[in-house]
Every structure is written in C-alpha cells, then in structure tokens.
Amino acid sequence: MHPEFEKYLKENTNLTPDDIHHISSKAVGKTLRRNELLLQSGNVCKQKVFIAKGLLRTYSIDANGNEHILQFAPEHSWTLDVESYDKEIPAETNMGAVEPTEVLLWHKDDFNNLLSEVPELNKLSQQIISRNIYYSRQRMLTTLSATPEEKYDDFIQRFPKLLTRLPLRMIASYLGISIKTLTRIRHNQLQR
C-alpha cells in the first residue's frame, strides 16, 4: 500500500482499514520521469489515476505545434481522460509528468467493481465528479470572460503551491495567454 494514498483516504473518507487495503490491492504503482507520458493522444485511456506524489498535466497540441494545457493534477488528486475512459475511444489529449511523479492506476473493470463493493468509495467518486464539473464550469467562464490579469489572479488563488513548480510557459499555456503577456502581468504585480 502507498502511504500517501492511505493518508488521502483516511482524510477524505470514512473507509475502514480493510476497505482501504482492498482498494489499494487493486492498484498498480508507476513512477514517471519528468516529461514522461502516461497517456498519449490516440491511445485509449483505460485507467483511473491517483497522483501520490508529483504533478501531471493534461494537454493537447494543435496543428502549429502549440501546447494547450487543460488541467494540472498535483499530488492527492485524481485524473483521467474522461471521454476516452467512458466511451473507450482514442484520447485527444496527452497526459504527462511535469516533474518526477508517482501514480496509482486502476483498470476500469477493477475500479467499477470497487465502486460496487465499497459504497464509501462510490460516494467519494461522486463528490470528485461533482467538484470537477463545478471547476470545469468556473474555468470555462473565466477563460471566456476574464482579462489576462484576472485569469492569472484566479490561477494564483486556486493553485498557489504550483507557481514555483511550473515553468512560465506552462502557466501561460494553461491560461491561454502568451508568455510575453504573462511576464508583463507578473512584472506589473511586482511593481505594486
């Protein structure tokens, strides 16, 4: 069992030690090097992913080679390409490690069985889905209507611990602004 995953479950659920052991026993651990892909565009996402340590990003690359980051997943969070996973179709996104990362993986059939066998895990899963829907809606509204300064301020409020872990180009990509604009915003904030 991975101690970080056990800690996460103890803090976020009322699972029994036996349930925690059962859930953990179905997981496969994997260590990723910096920039190593966990999922490549065109492959089917077949696993739920828990980040025990490190940081993943989910992104696409457009026809001009520009990277568009959709999501960051730091330690103690879950991620997957939901459309690829649910529909069992090729993913349109890549998922890769920003830094050395340790993940736990559950194959779809195993995880679905766990959801049936462990009601508390099913409850946690529904809470995570609800939070992700809410967050996606908020992110879409911010992306469509906020100024670059407001987007950066929102990022700082949501992810204060990621600022020192991410290169500026990734933050700019996530915000949908140029690195030049991000540099100007950061410079102006330092001047205040």
C-alpha positions in Angstrom: 0.0 0.0 0.0 1.2 3.5 -0.7 1.3 5.7 2.4 0.3 8.9 0.6 -2.8 7.2 -0.8 -3.7 5.7 2.6 -3.3 9.2 4.2 -5.5 10.7 1.5 -8.3 8.1 2.0 -8.2 8.5 5.8 -8.5 12.3 5.5 -11.3 12.3 2.9 -13.4 9.2 3.6 -14.8 7.0 6.4 -13.4 3.9 4.8 -12.4 1.1 7.1 -8.7 -0.2 7.1 -10.0 -3.3 5.4 -11.6 -1.3 2.6 -8.5 0.8 2.2 -6.4 -2.3 1.9 -8.9 -3.8 -0.6 -8.9 -0.6 -2.8 -5.1 -0.4 -2.7 -4.7 -4.1 -3.6 -6.3 -3.4 -7.0 -3.9 -0.6 -7.8 -0.7 -0.7 -9.8 2.0 1.7 -8.9 4.0 3.5 -11.6 6.8 6.1 -11.4 7.1 8.6 -14.2 10.2 10.6 -15.1 9.9 14.3 -15.8 8.1 14.8 -19.2 7.3 11.1 -19.5 3.8 10.4 -20.9 1.2 8.4 -19.0 -1.3 8.7 -21.8 -0.6 9.6 -25.4 -3.1 11.2 -27.8 -4.6 8.4 -30.0 -4.5 5.8 -27.3 -7.5 4.8 -25.2 -7.5 5.8 -21.5 -8.1 2.6 -19.6 -7.2 3.6 -16.1 -8.2 5.9 -13.2 -5.1 7.7 -12.0 -4.3 8.9 -8.4 -1.3 11.1 -8.1 0.5 10.1 -4.9 3.5 12.4 -5.4 4.4 14.8 -8.2 2.5 16.7 -10.8 0.7 15.7 -14.1 -0.6 17.9 -16.9 -3.2 17.1 -19.4 -2.7 18.9 -22.7 -3.2 18.8 -26.5 -1.0 20.0 -29.3 -2.5 22.0 -32.2 -1.6 21.8 -35.8 1.0 24.6 -35.3 2.7 22.6 -32.5 1.4 24.8 -29.8 0.6 23.2 -26.4 -2.8 23.9 -24.8 -2.9 22.7 -21.2 -6.3 21.7 -20.0 -5.5 20.6 -16.4 -2.9 20.2 -13.8 -3.2 17.3 -11.4 -0.9 17.6 -8.3 -0.4 15.1 -5.5 -3.5 13.8 -3.8 -5.8 14.3 -6.8 -7.4 12.0 -9.4 -7.3 12.4 -13.2 -8.1 10.6 -16.5 -9.2 11.5 -19.9 -12.9 11.1 -19.1 -14.3 10.9 -22.6 -11.7 8.3 -23.7 -12.2 6.3 -20.5 -16.0 6.3 -20.5 -16.5 5.8 -24.3 -13.4 3.6 -24.8 -12.3 5.8 -27.7 -8.9 7.2 -28.5 -7.9 10.2 -26.4 -7.5 13.6 -27.9 -5.1 14.7 -25.1 -1.8 13.7 -23.7 -1.1 13.2 -20.0 2.5 13.7 -18.9 4.6 14.3 -15.8 5.7 17.8 -15.2 8.2 16.5 -12.6 9.1 13.0 -11.3 5.7 11.6 -10.3 4.3 8.5 -8.6 0.9 7.4 -9.6 -1.5 4.6 -8.7 -3.5 3.1 -11.5 -6.8 1.1 -11.5 -8.0 -0.7 -14.6 -11.6 0.3 -15.5 -13.2 -3.1 -14.7 -11.4 -3.3 -11.3 -12.4 0.2 -10.4 -16.0 -0.3 -11.4 -16.1 -3.5 -9.2 -14.6 -1.4 -6.3 -17.4 1.2 -6.7 -20.0 -1.6 -6.4 -18.2 -3.3 -3.5 -17.3 -0.2 -1.4 -20.1 2.3 -1.1 -17.9 4.9 0.6 -15.5 4.8 -2.4 -18.5 5.4 -4.7 -19.5 8.3 -2.5 -16.0 9.8 -2.8 -16.1 9.2 -6.6 -19.4 11.1 -6.9 -18.0 14.0 -4.9 -14.9 14.2 -7.1 -17.1 14.2 -10.2 -19.3 17.0 -8.9 -16.2 19.1 -7.9 -14.7 18.6 -11.3 -17.9 19.6 -13.1 -18.1 22.7 -11.0 -14.4 23.5 -11.5 -14.7 23.0 -15.3 -17.7 25.3 -15.5 -15.8 28.0 -13.5 -12.7 27.6 -15.6 -14.7 27.9 -18.8 -16.4 31.1 -17.6 -13.0 32.6 -16.5 -11.4 31.6 -19.9 -14.2 33.2 -21.8 -14.8 36.4 -19.9 -11.8 37.3 -17.7 -8.9 39.6 -18.6 -5.4 38.1 -18.6 -4.8 39.7 -15.2 -8.0 38.2 -13.8 -7.0 34.8 -15.2 -3.6 34.9 -13.6 -5.1 36.1 -10.2 -7.6 33.2 -10.4 -4.7 30.8 -11.0 -2.7 32.2 -8.1 -5.8 31.8 -5.8 -6.6 28.2 -7.0 -3.0 26.9 -7.2 -0.7 28.9 -5.0 1.6 25.9 -4.5 2.1 25.3 -8.2 3.6 28.7 -9.0 7.1 27.6 -8.0 6.8 24.1 -9.6 5.7 25.2 -13.1 7.7 26.9 -15.9 6.1 30.1 -17.0 5.3 28.7 -20.5 3.0 26.1 -18.9 1.2 28.6 -16.8 0.7 30.8 -19.9 -0.5 27.8 -21.9 -3.0 26.9 -19.2 -4.3 30.5 -19.0 -4.5 30.8 -22.8 -2.2 33.8 -22.9 1.2 34.5 -24.4 4.3 34.2 -22.3 5.0 37.8 -23.1 1.6 38.8 -21.6 2.2 36.7 -18.5 5.7 38.2 -18.0 4.2 41.7 -18.2 1.4 40.8 -15.7 3.9 39.4 -13.2 6.2 42.4 -13.7 3.3 44.8 -13.0 2.4 42.9 -9.9 5.9 43.1 -8.5 5.8 46.9 -9.1 2.8 47.3 -6.9 
